[in-house]
Amino acid sequence: MPTTLITGANRGLGLEFTRQYAQSDWDVIACCRNPDDAADLQSVAEQLGNIRIERLDVADHAAIDALASRLAGQAIDVLLNNAGIIGPVPIPEHIGRQHFGQLDYDLWAQVLRINTFGPVKMAEAFLSHVAASEQKKIVSLSSTVGSLVERDTAAFAYASSKTALNKSMRLLAATLKDRGIIVSMVCPGYVKTRMDFGTADVEIPESVAGVRKLIDEFSLADSGTFRRYNGDVVAW
Ligand SMILES: NC(=O)c1ccc[n+]([C@@H]2O[C@H](COP(=O)([O-])OP(=O)(O)OC[C@H]3O[C@@H](n4cnc5c(N)ncnc54)[C@H](OP(=O)(O)O)[C@@H]3O)[C@@H](O)[C@H]2O)c1
């Protein structure tokens, strides 16, 4: 059975990835910040069985290293960097802190730490686990908001964190190609999760099914690419 490790697995897209992969008979290492408060994840794990829950805050590099050591010898076919923040909620109340003229630089640093450094640190720490697997895939949830050509959303922190994530993952793709490791970015669409400003038009199961299909189809030729959940290439 293939194995995936998913960050931010307690709600939103991460919870649905966990459910769908487990239903497809994958082994899932479902990571979340607070397993004790993750009632939905606990209940999916009880129902489906092949889910191992691990505590992980992707802003905590020592914790990432500790989990990688604990899982030494465990092959991971798909490292799924899903965890991310748009900023404090409710979004409309706080989004001004990401707008020029009122920028909150501490908030920007925190968004970069979670959305950009987190996935890169995960890739560093879990490289040997991915390299030991059959599928060898590192996939990060990004956003068209990070594209330099498709969208100009004024949220400096969130947008730039995804731009930097894309560039970092593109560099990683080139770095790891000789080892047969596939590194890709996927935009899940504007999905009805806690990141929804009220106008999201994609249901969670539809988005996750689309992203999973893409991940299944990824080959080394796709390494370094950025696609939408429906398969479209994102210009970035
Ligand atoms: N929804 C969209 O329209 C959309 C569009 C483009 C890209 N994305 C990307 O898709 C990914 C999943 O987002 P979502 O829509 O499912 O949002 P969500 O419902 O807000 O879920 C975010 C998840 O990330 C976790 N997380 C946040 N900070 C973390 C940290 N420091 N360590 C570990 N986990 C952390 C959250 O855990 P807690 O419960 O502990 O906070 C939660 O499980 C994100 O990377 C997001 O940027 C979403």
The ligand as a Tripos MOL2 file, in Angstrom:
@<TRIPOS>MOLECULE
LIG
   48    52     1     0     0
SMALL
NO_CHARGES

@<TRIPOS>ATOM
      1 N1         -9.4440   27.1990    0.1490 N.am      1 LIG1
      2 C1         -8.9530   27.8120   -0.9260 C.2       1 LIG1
      3 O1         -9.6960   28.4620   -1.6820 O.2       1 LIG1
      4 C2         -7.4930   27.7090   -1.2700 C.ar      1 LIG1
      5 C3         -7.0710   28.2880   -2.4530 C.ar      1 LIG1
      6 C4         -5.7180   28.1990   -2.7970 C.ar      1 LIG1
      7 C5         -4.8430   27.5270   -1.9790 C.ar      1 LIG1
      8 N2         -5.2870   26.9740   -0.8080 N.ar      1 LIG1
      9 C6         -4.3020   26.2780    0.0290 C.3       1 LIG1
     10 O2         -4.7800   25.0180    0.4140 O.3       1 LIG1
     11 C7         -4.1980   24.6300    1.6590 C.3       1 LIG1
     12 C8         -5.2760   24.1150    2.6340 C.3       1 LIG1
     13 O3         -6.1200   25.2060    2.9610 O.3       1 LIG1
     14 P1         -7.6720   25.0680    3.3150 P.3       1 LIG1
     15 O4         -8.4140   25.7590    2.2540 O.co2     1 LIG1
     16 O5         -8.0180   23.6650    3.6490 O.co2     1 LIG1
     17 O6         -7.7260   26.0110    4.5980 O.3       1 LIG1
     18 P2         -8.1670   25.7790    6.1090 P.3       1 LIG1
     19 O7         -9.5080   25.1710    6.1740 O.co2     1 LIG1
     20 O8         -7.9290   27.0870    6.7420 O.co2     1 LIG1
     21 O9         -7.1100   24.7060    6.6470 O.3       1 LIG1
     22 C9         -5.7770   25.0450    6.8690 C.3       1 LIG1
     23 C10        -5.1030   23.8850    7.5530 C.3       1 LIG1
     24 O10        -3.7210   24.2410    7.7630 O.3       1 LIG1
     25 C11        -3.4230   23.9860    9.1430 C.3       1 LIG1
     26 N3         -2.3500   24.8260    9.6270 N.ar      1 LIG1
     27 C12        -2.2740   26.1660    9.6970 C.ar      1 LIG1
     28 N4         -1.1080   26.5510   10.2470 N.ar      1 LIG1
     29 C13        -0.4390   25.4050   10.5600 C.ar      1 LIG1
     30 C14         0.8100   25.1220   11.1510 C.ar      1 LIG1
     31 N5          1.6090   26.1030   11.5830 N.pl3     1 LIG1
     32 N6          1.1850   23.8250   11.3060 N.ar      1 LIG1
     33 C15         0.3870   22.8290   10.8770 C.ar      1 LIG1
     34 N7         -0.8180   23.0270   10.3470 N.ar      1 LIG1
     35 C16        -1.2230   24.3040   10.1710 C.ar      1 LIG1
     36 C17        -4.7180   24.2630    9.8730 C.3       1 LIG1
     37 O11        -4.6580   23.6940   11.1630 O.3       1 LIG1
     38 P3         -5.3190   24.4170   12.4790 P.3       1 LIG1
     39 O12        -6.7290   23.9210   12.5420 O.co2     1 LIG1
     40 O13        -4.4740   23.9310   13.5890 O.co2     1 LIG1
     41 O14        -5.2470   25.8920   12.2650 O.co2     1 LIG1
     42 C18        -5.6920   23.5780    8.9240 C.3       1 LIG1
     43 O15        -5.6660   22.1930    9.1250 O.3       1 LIG1
     44 C19        -3.4410   25.8590    2.1700 C.3       1 LIG1
     45 O16        -2.0670   25.7360    1.8940 O.3       1 LIG1
     46 C20        -4.0370   26.9900    1.3360 C.3       1 LIG1
     47 O17        -3.1600   28.0900    1.1740 O.3       1 LIG1
     48 C21        -6.5960   27.0440   -0.4370 C.ar      1 LIG1
@<TRIPOS>BOND
     1     1     2 1
     2     2     3 2
     3     2     4 1
     4     4     5 ar
     5     4    48 ar
     6     5     6 ar
     7     6     7 ar
     8     7     8 ar
     9     8     9 1
    10     8    48 ar
    11     9    10 1
    12     9    46 1
    13    10    11 1
    14    11    12 1
    15    11    44 1
    16    12    13 1
    17    13    14 1
    18    14    15 2
    19    14    16 1
    20    14    17 1
    21    17    18 1
    22    18    19 2
    23    18    20 1
    24    18    21 1
    25    21    22 1
    26    22    23 1
    27    23    24 1
    28    23    42 1
    29    24    25 1
    30    25    26 1
    31    25    36 1
    32    26    27 ar
    33    26    35 ar
    34    27    28 ar
    35    28    29 ar
    36    29    30 ar
    37    29    35 ar
    38    30    31 1
    39    30    32 ar
    40    32    33 ar
    41    33    34 ar
    42    34    35 ar
    43    36    37 1
    44    36    42 1
    45    37    38 1
    46    38    39 2
    47    38    40 1
    48    38    41 1
    49    42    43 1
    50    44    45 1
    51    44    46 1
    52    46    47 1
@<TRIPOS>SUBSTRUCTURE
     1 LIG1         1 GROUP 0 **** ****
